[in-house]
Amino acid sequence: MRETLDPQERRHRTRSRAWFLQVHYRWETEGGHLTLQQALAETLEQRLVASGRIGYLERLVRAFGENRRRVEEVIASCLDNWRLDRLSVMDRGILRLGATEILFLPDLPGRVAIQESVRLAERYGGSESPRFVNGVLDAVYRAAQAP
């Protein structure tokens, strides 16, 4: 299933997701010294992010920041024999991103969120990351669909 957007907007969203991972990485590695919004502001200040990508990036950061506890609860409930804090920073960021899109961005089909997250895992994660991310986010998606 594809997003019902024009090709350029799809590309902007795809790149916005990669930028989210950079903001997330900065936020995580600062050890609590930065808020997500500060990590976003610093990233936008120090990196050249195309203007067409900023809106969706801000939307992702805001959605995750406002719903972090719920996102992490759902992910944790879908992790078999793993804890969120034991995952790599990159896998954790990809799962948080995908779960945020599935749970809190209703205009985006859940299967698209999973597919985009798997692509990020292929690019930025370890050799087992794509399969792991797919399995966890599929469980998140099913949990979100349950009554």
ABEGO torsion letter per residue (X at the ends): XBBBBBAAAAAAAAAAAAAAAAAAAAAAAAGGABBAAAAAAAAAAABBBBAAAAAAAAAAAAAAAAAAAAAAAAAAAABBGBBAAABBAAAAAAAAAAAAAAAABAABBAAAAAAAAAAAAAAABBAAAAAAAAAAAAAAAAAAABX
